[in-house]
């Protein structure tokens, strides 16, 4: 009986530890929109934002091209991934992107708040013309 309890405790602590490692403390949001297709593969765009810093908080934005799982159920796979370096080097806190197109969206609106300096709202249009490629257009408010 003691061995069963000890084994149960070990398995419980291992499962709890694994679940904790699945989530980063810097993760702000994950959202999937739109669609893409290339070379017989298709899927959705996934936006990931991580928030870092303490005194001057800022976000880092990543985009993944996720394939649809074959039977429509399941997690799919990461086909391509890019960090949006042009925006991540600035003190910006990102809001969730919104689609500017039909359901197969490849153009998005992104608002960001400056967390250092001018403390203003900045507006961007993100366009994803093909897998692994993106364009950024900053708009004046």
NORJOZI-V26279 format. One record per helix or strand of 2 or more residues. SS is the DSSP state (alpha for helix, beta for strand). FROM is the first residue (numbers start at 1). TO is the last residue. If there is no record, write none. Layout:
ss = (SS,SS)
from = (FROM,FROM)
to = (TO,TO)
This chain:
ss = (alpha,beta,beta,beta,beta,alpha,beta,beta,beta,beta,beta)
from = (2,27,41,58,78,85,92,98,107,121,135)
to = (21,38,52,67,83,88,94,99,114,127,139)
